[in-house]
Amino acid sequence: MFNFTSSAIDSISTEGDNINITFAGGREYSYTTEDVTKFTADLSDVITNEGSVGKFVNSMMKQNVLQTA
């Protein structure tokens, strides 16, 4: 689980090859990615640099890095 503040996303966690994202309002979705290590490293960079986690996740979805499980 990652520590961050976002108006769009409540939490992100990994479980094997799955990325579990809980959006504001309680909607939880499970995604797969080919490279969990890269995704988590990129997400950690966004959090460290105080970037927008919501924009990052949205971008990863649009680029098909995250795909619905």
N, C-alpha and C positions, 0 to 999 in steps of 0.2 A: 504494500500500500504506500502511496506517495502522500506527502504533506504539501498542500497548496491551498490557495484561496481562489475560488472561481465563482462567478455568478451563474454559470451555465452547467458546471459539473461538480457533483458532490464528492465523488471518489473514483479512483482508478486503481485496479489491482491486477496482478498477473497470476495465472494458474496454468502452468505448463506452457502450451502454445497459445493459450487464450488470454485476451485482454478483457477484463470486465469493467465496464464504465457505468456508473450511476449518475444520471443527469439530474439536475435540479427538478424537484417535483417527484423524485423517487423512481423514475423509469430506469430500469437496469437492462443493459444489453451486453451480450458477449460477442467479441470479435476475434478473428484469427489474424495472424500476421506471419509472414515467412521468416522474419528475423526479430524475435522478441527482444534479444539483447540490444540491437540497434534502436528499436522503438523506445525501450526503457532509458537508454543512454540519451537519446534525443529529447525525451520528455524531461529527464533530469536536468538537461541543459536549459530547457525552457523555464523550468521552475527556478533553477539557480539564478538565471538572468531576469527573473520576475516578469517573464513574458506571459502572454495570454494562453492558458491551457486550453480554453475553448477553441480558440483559433487554430492551435496546433492540432487538436483532435479532428476538427473539421477539415483541415488541410490533409491530414492523413487518410481520412475517409474519401475525399475527392480524388486523391492520388491512388486509391485502391490499395494503400498500404494496410489499412484496416478493412477487413471484409466480415460481414455478418457470419457468425458461426452456424 
